[in-house]
């Protein structure tokens, strides 16, 4: 199940988000507008949904959450954007990475 929100996910929503991978939830976050799209099979699907809702490409970053270890990752093919200074699938800019991390902790505060 894919859920896009401006507010933190509830425990019930998090249970639905884990249907696809059980212990891992993929996310794409618009770090400017503070919108999270989660529960996607592939990051580009969340990216596409957010772009259709008016997000700008340069504000979209992908990663995920391992629910067993509670580790946030910053890894997605959508992050490879040399034009935005990111040449890796990892979020390289420390400021962008921190913002993504802070927003993940906000959206998933029920489990982090």
C-alpha positions in Angstrom: 0.0 0.0 0.0 1.3 3.4 -0.9 0.5 6.3 1.4 1.5 10.0 0.8 1.2 12.3 3.8 2.2 15.6 5.4 1.7 14.3 8.9 3.4 11.4 10.8 2.2 7.9 9.9 0.1 6.1 12.5 1.0 2.6 13.8 -1.8 1.2 11.7 -0.5 2.9 8.6 3.0 1.7 9.2 1.6 -1.9 9.4 0.0 -1.4 6.0 3.3 0.1 4.6 5.2 -3.0 5.6 3.0 -5.3 3.5 5.4 -5.2 0.5 8.7 -5.9 2.1 7.7 -6.8 5.7 10.7 -5.2 7.5 11.6 -2.4 5.1 9.7 0.6 3.9 10.9 2.5 0.9 10.3 6.3 1.0 10.5 9.4 -1.2 10.4 12.7 0.5 9.9 16.2 -0.8 12.3 17.9 1.6 11.0 21.4 0.7 7.3 20.7 1.1 7.7 18.1 3.8 5.7 15.4 2.0 6.5 11.7 2.4 5.4 9.0 -0.1 6.0 5.5 1.5 5.2 1.9 0.8 6.3 2.0 -2.8 7.9 -1.0 -4.6 10.4 1.2 -6.5 11.5 4.7 -5.6 10.7 6.1 -9.1 7.0 5.3 -8.4 7.0 7.6 -5.4 9.0 10.2 -7.3 6.4 10.1 -10.1 3.5 10.5 -7.7 5.1 13.5 -6.0 6.0 15.2 -9.3 2.4 14.8 -10.4 1.4 16.6 -7.2 3.6 19.5 -8.0 6.9 18.7 -6.3 10.2 19.8 -7.9 12.7 17.1 -8.9 15.5 18.8 -7.0 13.5 18.5 -3.7 12.8 14.7 -4.0 15.1 12.2 -2.3 14.8 8.5 -1.8 15.7 6.1 1.0 14.0 3.9 3.5 13.6 2.4 6.9 14.6 -1.0 8.2 12.0 -1.7 10.9 14.0 -4.4 12.6 17.2 -2.4 13.1 15.5 1.0 13.1 18.2 2.2 10.6 17.3 4.9 8.1 19.1 4.6 4.8 19.7 7.3 2.1 20.0 5.0 -0.9 18.0 5.2 -4.1 18.6 5.4 -7.8 16.5 8.5 -8.0 19.2 10.2 -5.9 21.7 10.0 -8.8 21.5 13.5 -10.1 24.8 15.1 -11.1 23.0 18.3 -12.1 22.0 18.6 -8.4 25.5 17.7 -7.2 24.7 14.2 -6.3 26.7 11.6 -8.2 25.8 8.6 -6.1 22.7 6.7 -5.1 23.4 7.8 -1.6 22.4 11.3 -0.5 25.8 13.0 -0.4 25.1 16.6 0.7 25.3 16.6 4.5 22.5 19.3 4.8 20.1 17.4 2.5 20.9 14.1 4.3 20.2 15.7 7.7 16.9 17.2 6.5 15.9 13.8 5.0 16.9 12.1 8.3 14.9 14.6 10.4 11.9 14.2 8.2 12.1 10.4 8.4 12.2 10.7 12.2 9.1 13.0 12.0 7.1 10.8 9.7 8.0 7.5 11.4 8.1 8.7 15.0 5.8 5.9 16.1 8.6 3.4 15.4 11.8 5.5 15.7 
